[in-house]
C-alpha cells in the first residue's frame, strides 16, 4: 500500500468530524441576512440595502497572539475564540461600523476534533455576544510546521456604517471629555512579556494563585475572556454625538488614543480615575518593568475610550453602564498637537 495523506500527518476524517461538531454552534450565530449553510466554498451574506442610504463596508483582521500558548499549556480552549472575536469587532466599532459577519482560521499541528469544537465554540459565543454571524472558516493541519497540540487562531470581521456616520476622530475638539470602559484582564495583548515575567522569571505555575490572596488561579487570570464592547458602543452611537472611539490593545492607552486624535488637540488622561487590576501590578513588580513600558505594552485595565462633547458626558456614562460596563470619566481633550498625556491626578 502506498503513502497516504493521513500517513503524512493530515487526517481528512478528523476534519470532517470537527465540522460536524461545530455545525449547531455556528448556526446559532446566523442573522437573517445569512444565505446557505456551513460547508460551502464561501460564506454568503445578503446586505439589506433598504436599511442604509450610503453604506460603507469596514473590515478588520486580528489574532490572539501568544495567549494561544496559555490555552495550549493548560488544555483550556473554550474561551480563546471569544478573545478573537473581541479583537476584530471592537476595531470595527471604532469607525462606527456594526459588525455583520465573521470568519475564522485555525491552524493546528494535529487536528483534534474535540479541541476544534471548543475553539470554534468560543468563536461562536463571541459572535453571539457581538451580534454578528459566523459564516465561514478554515481548519488547517500543518504537520512538520507545527507540533501536535500547537495551534494558532486568526479571524476576519466585516461591518457596515453609513458613509456620513463614519467615525474618524476629525471632529474631536478641545473641551470634549473622555469616557473609559474597564477591562478586567489582559485581553489579548502583552502575553509575551506577561508569560516571561510570571512563568520564566517568577517561576509561577498556572494552577497557583494569580497573586497573593487571589481567589483565582494564574490560568484563570490569564485566560479571562476579553470583554466585547461592540454592542454597547453601537448603542452609544444612537444616543450621543460620539466623536472618536479607541480600542486599547497593543500600544496601550497612549499609542491607541493618539490614533484617533486630530493634529490640533491633545488628550489628557487622569491616571487615578480607575483602579489598575492587580495582575498588572504583579507583572510590573515581579519583572521590574518601568511605568513607561507597562503603559506601552498593556491596556492597564481600560479596554475602550470614547470622546464625546462635555454636554453628553453623563448621558454617555449612563448609557454605557446600562449596557453592563462600569464606564467612568477618564479625562478631557485640550488644544495641542495630537499627543496623549497620562497625568497622576
C-alpha positions in Angstrom: 0.0 0.0 0.0 1.4 3.4 -1.0 1.7 6.6 1.0 -1.4 8.4 2.2 -2.3 11.9 3.4 -3.0 10.6 6.8 0.4 8.9 6.9 1.9 12.3 6.2 0.1 13.7 9.3 -3.2 15.1 7.8 -6.5 13.5 8.7 -9.4 14.3 6.4 -11.7 12.2 8.6 -10.8 14.3 11.7 -11.5 17.4 9.8 -14.9 16.2 8.8 -15.7 15.1 12.4 -14.7 18.6 13.6 -17.1 20.2 11.1 -20.0 18.1 12.3 -19.3 19.0 15.9 -19.4 22.8 15.3 -22.4 23.0 12.9 -25.0 23.6 15.5 -22.9 26.2 17.4 -22.2 28.1 14.1 -25.9 28.1 13.1 -26.9 29.8 16.3 -25.0 32.9 15.2 -26.8 33.3 11.9 -28.6 36.5 11.2 -31.5 36.8 8.8 -29.1 38.1 6.1 -27.1 34.8 6.0 -27.8 32.7 2.9 -27.0 29.0 2.7 -25.3 26.7 5.2 -21.9 25.7 6.6 -19.7 23.8 4.1 -19.9 26.0 1.0 -16.8 27.4 -0.7 -17.7 30.9 0.6 -20.0 32.4 3.2 -23.0 34.3 1.8 -24.4 37.4 3.4 -27.2 39.5 1.7 -26.7 43.1 2.8 -30.1 44.7 3.5 -29.6 47.7 1.3 -33.0 49.1 2.5 -31.5 49.8 5.9 -28.8 52.1 4.5 -28.7 55.3 2.4 -25.0 55.1 1.5 -23.4 52.0 3.2 -19.6 51.6 3.6 -18.2 48.1 4.4 -15.5 48.1 7.1 -13.2 45.1 7.5 -10.8 44.1 10.3 -8.5 41.1 11.0 -6.6 40.1 14.0 -5.4 37.1 16.1 -5.0 36.2 19.8 -1.2 36.3 19.8 0.7 34.2 22.4 -2.4 34.0 24.6 -2.9 30.8 22.5 0.1 29.4 24.3 -1.6 29.7 27.6 -4.6 27.9 26.3 -2.4 25.2 24.8 -0.4 24.7 28.0 -3.5 24.5 30.2 -5.6 22.5 27.7 -8.4 25.1 28.0 -9.7 26.1 24.7 -13.3 27.2 25.4 -12.8 31.0 25.6 -9.9 31.8 23.3 -12.4 32.2 20.5 -14.2 35.0 22.4 -10.9 36.9 22.5 -10.5 36.5 18.8 -13.9 38.0 18.1 -13.3 40.8 20.5 -10.1 41.8 18.9 -11.8 42.2 15.5 -15.3 43.5 16.1 -14.1 46.1 18.7 -11.8 47.5 16.0 -14.8 47.8 13.6 -16.9 49.9 16.0 -14.0 52.4 16.4 -15.1 53.6 12.9 -18.8 53.4 13.7 -19.4 50.1 11.9 -21.9 47.5 13.1 -20.3 44.0 12.9 -22.1 41.9 10.4 -20.2 38.6 9.9 -17.1 36.8 10.9 -14.7 34.1 9.6 -12.1 32.3 11.5 -8.9 30.4 10.6 -7.5 27.7 12.9 -4.1 26.2 12.1 -3.0 23.1 14.1 -0.2 20.7 14.3 -2.6 17.8 14.6 -6.3 18.1 14.3 -8.2 17.1 17.4 -12.0 17.4 16.8 -12.7 18.0 20.5 -10.2 20.9 20.6 -11.5 22.4 17.4 -15.1 22.1 18.7 -14.1 24.0 21.9 -12.1 26.7 20.0 -14.8 27.3 17.4 -17.5 27.1 20.1 -15.7 30.1 21.7 -15.7 31.9 18.4 -19.5 31.3 18.0 -20.1 32.5 21.6 -18.1 35.7 20.8 -20.2 36.2 17.6 -23.4 35.8 19.6 -22.2 38.5 22.1 -21.2 40.8 19.2 -24.4 40.2 17.2 -22.5 39.1 14.1 -22.8 35.8 12.1 -20.1 33.2 11.8 -20.5 32.5 8.1 -17.3 30.5 7.4 -13.8 29.4 8.4 -11.0 27.1 7.7 -9.2 24.4 9.7 -5.7 23.6 8.5 -3.4 20.8 9.7 0.3 21.6 9.5 2.3 18.6 10.5 6.0 19.4 10.5 5.4 23.1 10.6 3.6 22.8 14.0 3.8 20.2 16.7 0.8 18.2 17.9 -1.1 20.4 20.4 0.1 23.6 18.9 -2.4 25.9 17.2 -2.8 29.5 16.0 -6.1 31.4 15.6 -6.9 34.4 13.5 -10.2 36.0 12.4 -11.7 38.4 9.9 -14.8 40.6 10.6 -16.8 42.8 8.3 -19.1 45.5 9.4 -21.2 48.3 7.8 -21.6 52.0 8.5 -23.3 54.9 6.8 -20.7 56.9 4.9 -21.7 60.1 6.7 -21.7 58.3 10.0 -18.1 57.0 9.9 -16.1 58.0 13.0 -12.8 59.3 12.0 -11.8 61.5 15.0 -11.7 64.6 12.8 -14.4 66.3 14.9 -12.7 65.9 18.3 -12.3 69.3 19.8 -10.9 71.0 22.9 -13.5 70.7 25.7 -14.6 67.2 24.8 -14.4 64.6 27.5 -13.0 61.0 27.5 -15.1 58.1 28.8 -13.3 54.9 29.7 -14.7 51.3 29.7 -12.9 48.9 32.1 -11.1 45.7 31.1 -10.8 43.3 33.9 -7.8 41.4 32.4 -5.1 41.5 29.8 -7.5 40.9 26.9 -5.1 39.6 24.2 -2.1 41.9 24.5 1.2 41.7 26.2 1.2 38.0 26.7 4.8 37.5 25.6 6.0 39.8 28.4 3.5 38.5 30.9 4.5 34.9 30.3 8.2 35.7 30.5 7.8 37.6 33.8 5.3 35.3 35.5 6.3 31.9 34.3 10.0 32.2 33.4 11.4 34.8 35.8 8.8 34.3 38.6 8.6 30.5 38.3 4.8 30.7 38.8 2.6 27.7 37.8 -0.7 28.0 36.1 -2.5 26.3 38.9 -1.1 28.5 41.6 -3.0 31.7 42.8 -2.6 34.5 40.3 -1.1 36.6 43.2 -1.1 36.5 46.9 -4.7 36.4 48.1 -6.1 35.9 44.6 -9.4 33.9 44.5 -8.4 32.6 41.0 -5.5 30.7 39.6 -3.0 32.2 37.3 -4.5 30.2 34.4 -7.9 31.7 35.2 -6.5 35.2 35.2 -4.5 34.8 32.0 -7.4 33.1 30.2 -10.0 35.6 31.4 -12.0 36.2 28.2 -11.9 39.6 26.6 -14.9 41.9 27.0 -16.7 42.6 23.8 -17.7 46.3 23.7 -19.2 46.5 20.2 -22.9 46.3 21.1 -22.5 48.9 23.8 -20.7 51.3 21.5 -23.3 50.8 18.8 -26.0 51.7 21.3 -24.0 54.7 22.4 -23.7 55.9 18.8 -27.5 56.1 18.7 -27.7 58.2 21.9 -25.0 60.8 21.8 -22.5 62.6 19.5 -19.6 60.2 19.6 -16.5 61.9 18.1 -13.9 59.2 18.5 -13.6 55.6 19.7 -10.3 54.0 20.5 -9.8 50.3 21.2 -7.0 49.9 23.7 -4.8 47.0 22.5 -1.1 46.7 21.9 0.4 50.1 22.3 -1.6 50.9 25.3 -3.7 54.0 26.0 -1.1 56.4 24.7 -0.5 54.6 21.4 -4.1 53.8 20.6 -5.8 57.0 21.7 -3.3 59.0 19.7 -4.6 57.2 16.5 -8.0 59.0 16.7 -6.8 62.5 17.6 -6.6 65.3 15.0 -3.4 67.3 15.0 -4.8 70.3 16.8 -5.7 68.6 20.1 -4.2 66.6 22.9 -5.9 64.0 25.2 -5.3 64.3 29.0 -6.0 61.0 30.8 -6.3 61.1 34.6 -4.4 58.1 35.9 -6.3 58.0 39.2 -9.7 57.8 37.5 -9.6 54.0 37.6 -8.0 51.1 39.5 -5.5 49.1 37.6 -6.2 45.4 38.0 -3.9 43.6 40.4 -2.4 41.3 37.7 -0.7 44.3 36.1 0.9 45.3 39.4 2.1 41.8 39.8 3.8 41.7 36.4 5.4 45.1 36.9 6.8 44.4 40.4 8.0 40.9 39.6 9.6 41.9 36.3 10.8 45.3 37.5 9.0 46.7 34.4 9.1 50.5 34.1 5.9 52.6 34.1 6.5 53.7 30.5 7.0 50.1 29.4 3.8 48.9 31.2 1.8 51.7 29.6 3.2 50.9 26.1 2.5 47.2 26.3 -0.7 46.8 28.3 -4.1 48.5 28.5 -3.8 48.6 32.3 -7.5 48.0 32.8 -9.0 50.2 30.2 -10.3 48.4 27.1 -12.1 51.2 25.2 -12.1 55.0 25.3 -14.7 57.3 23.7 -14.6 61.0 23.2 -17.9 62.9 23.4 -18.9 66.6 23.9 -18.8 67.7 27.5 -22.6 68.1 27.5 -23.1 64.4 26.7 -20.8 63.2 29.5 -23.4 62.0 31.9 -25.7 60.5 29.2 -22.8 58.6 27.7 -21.8 57.2 31.1 -25.4 56.2 31.9 -25.9 54.6 28.5 -22.7 52.5 28.8 -23.5 51.5 32.4 -27.0 50.4 31.3 -25.2 48.2 28.8 -23.3 46.5 31.6 -20.0 48.4 31.6 -18.8 50.4 34.6 -17.9 53.5 32.4 -16.0 56.3 34.0 -14.9 59.9 33.4 -11.4 59.4 32.3 -10.1 62.8 31.2 -10.5 65.6 28.7 -9.4 67.0 25.3 -7.4 70.2 25.2 -5.7 72.2 22.5 -2.4 70.6 21.4 -0.6 68.7 18.7 -2.1 65.1 18.6 -0.4 63.8 21.8 -1.7 61.8 24.8 -0.7 62.7 28.3 -1.3 60.5 31.3 -1.4 62.6 34.4 -1.2 61.4 38.0 -4.3 63.3 39.3 
